Amino acid sequence: MLGRIGAGGMGTVYLARREGAATQVTLKTINPDLLDNINLLRRFQRESEVLSLVSGAYTARVFDAGVDDGRPYLAMELLDGRPLDAHLE
């Protein structure tokens, strides 16, 4: 992991690099204090499944999803752009 990009109620998104690769990716994880919430874990799993089915110019590709050391993660393409709140202002 190279740094934190952002966080929300469910999890944290990091800037990361795959081991042995130059390409940077985003890595989304569930906050550790929420790992006992089965409904949230199911929602995260469903999000991973749905995102892996979507493709397009404005959608980040899913590279990998799984669980590492008991913590679910979702590795996605890093898209260059401004945050949504910057566009809304």
Secondary structure, DSSP 8 states (H G I E B T S, - for coil): --EEEEE-SSEEEEEEE-TT---EEEEEEE-GGGTT-HHHHHHHHHHHHHHHH--STTS--EEEEEEETTEEEEEEE---S--HHHHH-
